């Protein structure tokens, strides 16, 4: 009986294979040439390698986060040889750190479901780090099991989870902006901020005050370049963490341009994550605009060995392969979105800059502050002193914290009203409402794009 079942399965598989081959012949699809197959194999390998880099590569930045500022000591706490109370899972989740449920053993998942895990105990955080389950954070342990150091990855800021198990614990969502993450408060836990104080030319108390001013979902990449911690209105200079998906075909990256996706990867890995690599941008030698960077020599960084540059190509490839996620059913009104599409491409004039289906300009996607009717503070912190036309696909995933680089517009309707006034569009309330529904519907299926 068992042999018959096996025979039936094999026969079914053979039949499926025959049908596939037959369909390929009748449809006129030619088999892959050796070169095409080699290209495909390379693409698969690049994707796999890039995913590993995005999720797990620290670029040796543990030398800074652990050895230098000793963040690991604040994580483990006095009880385990560190300082302070330690970072409990409850506190870590409150800071916006995420846990990959797929890295947890089934027994622990069941205990979490039954609330049998003490989430107030820093020992549990250490256990989660040993499982390599804390997204964007890697713990390095001594032979006796104590925490030796800690490093961070790209995924820290640019990944979240689907909350499959509970809030903050679920399956990875690579490329999503972690708008729950309070980077500043996490870094401020480190007992030794003197390296940052030395860089900025202030004391540790001032550094800690600045970090704690950033707020949830914000990060200030330019602080280490120009030292401008606050805007003229006394609000933080930190900007919202952007998503890292839907970047294929998009030219300049970040709110104010700076460079391509792979440029920003090199910039962040070397200058922000404090990894060990090579970075070159003589624009940072401009002492008038970038006094901190110029003095620190950030325009020409060289490390040997260079552990960043060999990973940039695959990291870039993986990021370009992450599509913007489609909105969940029921998250927008389809009829209104269809009308809003007409407004977007017509009287709203949105598509003149947000060109479908990229929803940014092909080419140099930059505008002066006056062209978009906003102040120049953040633009002036970048080399081109302009703002990028941000891609709109996947807006629904990063509505938390507001819109624009600094979250100044709380809702999409606020954004629409801004441009209605800026460009004197005279849109009706219905037009505005429909336009919002269209923006919530992006990305739309490819077949719907004209």
N, C-alpha and C positions, 0 to 999 in steps of 0.2 A: 504493500500500500504506500509506504514511504517513497519507494523507488518511482512509483507512478506519479506521485506529487512532484518529485524532482524533475522527472521527464517533462511533465506538463509545464513547469516553470521555464525550463530550458527551451522548449518548443515555442512558448509564448515570446521569449526574448528574441529567438531567431526570426520569428515572424515580424516582430517590430523592427528589427534591423533590416530585413528585406524590404519592408514598407518604406523605411526611411531612405534606403538606397534608391528604391524605385521612384520615390517622390523627388529626390534630388535630380535624377536623370530626366524625368518628365518636366520638371520645372525649369530645366536649363541651368541649374546652379552647378558650376564647375567645382571640382574638389580643390582644396587649397594647394597652391604651388609650394615647393619647398621654402621659398623666400617668405611667402605669406604665412606659412606655418611657423617659421622662425620668428617673424614679427609678432604673431599671436602669442607664442610662448614667452617672448620677451615682455609683452604687455602684462601677461599673467604674473610673471616673476616680479616685474616692477610694482604691480599693484600689491602683491603680498609683502614685498620688502617695505614699501612705503607705509603700509598699514602698521607694520611692526614698528617702524620709526615713529610714526605719529602717536602710537599708543604707548610705547615703552622706552624710546631712546632718551636718555638724560644728557647726552653729549658731554658727559663727565661734569655736569653742573653741580653734582653733589659736593664737589670741592668747595663751592661757594655756599650753597644752602646748608650743608652740614658742617664741613670743616671750618668755614669762615664765620658765618653768622649763627651757627649751631641751632638751627631750627629744630633739629631732631630732639634736642634736649627738652624743648618745650612740649613736644609731642609725647615723649615718654613720661615726663614728670619726675618728681623727686623719688617716688616709690621705686622707680626703675633706673635710678642713677642720673636723672636729668634735673630739671628745675621746675618749680611750680606744681600745679595740680595735675598736669598732663592734659592731653587732648582726648576727651571721651568721644565715642561715636556720636552721641547726641549733639555735642558741641561741634564736631566736625561736619555733621549734616546741616547744622544751623548755619555754619559758615559757607554752605553751598558745595562742599565736597561730595562726590558721588561714589557709589559702590557698584561694581560690576557683578551682577548676580550670577553670571555665567562662570565666574572665577571661584564661586563658593561651593563647598561640598554639599551634597544633598542633606546631610545631617544638620549642618548649620542653617541651611535654608528653612528646614522644618522647625528648628528651635526659634528662629526669628519669627516665623509665622505664629508660633504659640507664645510669643513674648517671653521666652525663657532665656534670653540673652540680656545681660546687664549692660545697657547702652550708656550707663554713666561711668563705666570703668575703662580707664585708659589702656588697660591690658587687652581689651577687646580690639581697640584701635591697632595695637601692635600686632595682634593676631591677623587682622585684616590686611595689614601691610605685608606680613609674611606670606599671605595667600596671593599677593600682587593684585589685589582686588580694588584698591582705592584708585580711582581713575585719575591719571595725570600725576601720581605721586609714587615714587619707588623708595622703599626702605632698604638700607644696606645694614646687615646684621653681623655682629661679632660671632665667633664660634660658640660662645656661651649663650647665644640667643638675645643678647642685649642689642639695642639699636645703636649702630655705629655712625650712620649718616643718613641723609635723605636727599633725593633729587626729584626734579619735576620734568614733565613732558609737555608737548604741544596740546595733548588731550586735556590738560588741566583746565584751560580756559575755553577750548573749542570742542568740548564734548559734554553731553549730559546723558541722562538715562530716561527710560520710559516709565519709571516708577512702577514696574511690574510687581515687585514684592511689597514695597511701601515707598513713601516719599523719600527720594534720594537713593533708592536701591532698585536697580532694574537692569535691563539690557542696554548696552552702549548705543548712543546716537552720535556717531562721529560727525564732526563738522558743525554741530549745533552750538550756538553761543551759549555759554553757561551764565545766564543772567541771574542765577541764584548765588554765584560765587562772590565772596568778599575777599578778594586777593589781598587788599591792604591790611585787613584785620589779621589774616593768616600770617603774613610776613611780619607784622608788628609783634607777634608772639615770640619771635626769635630773641634770645637773651643778649646777643651781641650784634647790634646794628652799626657798630663803629665803621666797618668797611663802607657802608652807604653814607654814613655821616662824613667820612673823609672825602668821598667822591663829591658830595654836595657842598662841602664846606660849612656844615652846621653841626650841632650836637645831636646825640641820639634821641633826646626828648623831642626835638623838632622833627626828626625823621619819623618817629612813631606817631606824632600828631598828624603829619601829612598823610601817612599811610592810612590812618584811621578815618581820615576825611574822605577817602575815595568813595566809599559806599558800595552797596551790592551791585554786582554786574559791571563795575567800572575798573579801568586800569589806565595808568598814565605812562605810556611808552616814552614820551618826550621829556619826562622829568629828569632823567639821567643825561639829557642832552643840553637843556637850557635852564634847568633849575626853577622853572615857573610852576610853583605848586598850586597857585590859586589864580582864578580869573579876576579881571578888574572888579567884577561884582561880588568878589569874596567867595564865590562858589569854587568847588574843586576843579582843577584842570583835567582830572581824569575823564576819559571818555568811555562810552559803552563798548563792551566786548562785542566785536562783529562776528557773524557766522563765518565758517570756512568751508561752506558747501556752495554748489552752483557757480563755481569760479571758472569753469571751462569757457573760453572765449572772451573772458573779461580781462581787460588790459591792466590798469593800475589797481593796486590793492590798498586797503585801509581807507579811513575817512578822508584823508588829505593827500592821497596818492602815493608819495614816496617812491614806489617802484612796483615791479611785478610781484606775483605771488612768491616766486622763489627768492626774489630780493628780500622780501619781508621775512621769509623763513630764515635766511642767513642773518639778517639784522637781529631778529628776536633770539635766535639760538645763541648768538655771540654776545650781544649787548644787554639783553633783558633776562634771558635764562642763565647767563654767565657760563655758557658752555665753552669748550676749548676747540677753536677752529680758526678760520681765516675770514676776514671781512674787510672790504675796501669800498669806501665812499668818501672821496675828498671833499664833498659838500659839507661834511661834518668838521672840516678844518676851519670853517668860517666862524671865527671867535665872536664876532658881533651877534650872530644868530644862535650859535651853539657853544656858548662859553665853557660849559662843563665837558661836552664831548671833545672840543678842541684841546683843552688842557689835558684830558685823559688819553688822547691819541686814538679815539674811537674811529677815526677816518681810515686807519690802516692797522688792523689787528692781525697778529700772526701768532699762532701757537703750534708747537711741535711736540707730540704728533697732533695733526689736525683730524679730529674725530667728527667734525660737522660736515665739511664739504663733500666727503664721499657719500653722505646720506641725502643730500639735497635733491638729487634727480628723482629718486624713488619717492621721496616725501612729496615733491611737487606733483608727480604722476598720480599718486593716491588722492591728493586733494582735488585734482581736476576731475577725478573719476567719481567724486561724491556729488550726486545730483541734489538739487533743492527738493525737499520733500513736499509731496502734494498735500493740500489741506484735507483734513478728515471730513467725511460726509456730515452734512448739517452745520458746518462751521461758517457757511455763508449762504446767502439767498441767490440761487442760480439765475432766476429771472432778472433780478436787480443787477447781478454781476454782468449779465449779457448786455443790459442797457449801459452799464458803466464802462464796458469795453468800447462802446461807440463814443462815449464821452472822452475816454482816455486817448483814443486815436483821432478825435475830432476837436470839438470846441475846447476841451481841457488842455490841449497841446502837450500832454504828458509824453507822448511817444516821440516828440521831437528830440528829447534827450534820452528818455528811457525806451530805447528802440527795441521792439519785440524781435525775437524771443529772449534776447540777452537782458533786456530792460536796463541797459546802460549803453553809452555810445560805443560802437565799434571804433577803435582808434584811441585817441587821447581824450579820455572821459573826465575832463577837468573843467571847473568853472571858477571864476573869481567870486569872492563873497558878495559883491554888489549884484552880480548876475542872478544870484539866488536869494537876495534880500536878507542876508544875515551878517552878523558881525564877523570880523576877520581874525579874532583872537586865535582860534585853533589853526586856521589856515596859515597864519603868520609863523607858526611853529614848525612848518614843513618847508622843504626847499622851494617848491613852486608857488607857495602861498595861495593855494587854491583848494577847493573842495571837490571830491570825486562824485560823479553821478553814481550813487549806490545802486547795485542791482536789486530788483524788487522781488524776485522769486523767493518764496519761502518766508515772506514777511510775517506770516502768522506764527512762526516758531519763535520769533524774538521781539514780540510786542512788549514783554515785561521790561519796565524801565523807561519806556517811551521811545520816541523816534528822533532821528537826526543823530549826529555824532555824540551829543551830550544829553540826549533824552529830553530836550526842551519842549517837545510836543508830546503830550501825554497820549493822544489818540491819533488814529489815521485821519479822522475828521479835522483835527487841529492842523495836520499837515496840508490837507486839501484847502482849508481856509487860508492858510499862509500863502499858498501859491495862487489862490484865487485873488487875494489882495495884491500880491507881488506883481502878477502879470495882468491885473485888471481884466480878469476873465468874465466876471459877472455871471458865475454859475448859479443856477437855481438850487434850492435846498434839495430837490429831487435829484438833480445832477450830482450833487456832492454825495448824497447818500448812496446812489448807484455806483459812483466811482469808488467809494470805500469798499463796497461789496466786491467789486472787481479786484481791487488790491488784495483783499482777503482770499481771493480765489486762486492766486498765483502760486506755483506755476500751473497753468492749464494744460490739458492733454495736447500733445504736439499737433494732432489733427485739427484742433480748433484754432491754431495760429495761422492767420492769413499771410 
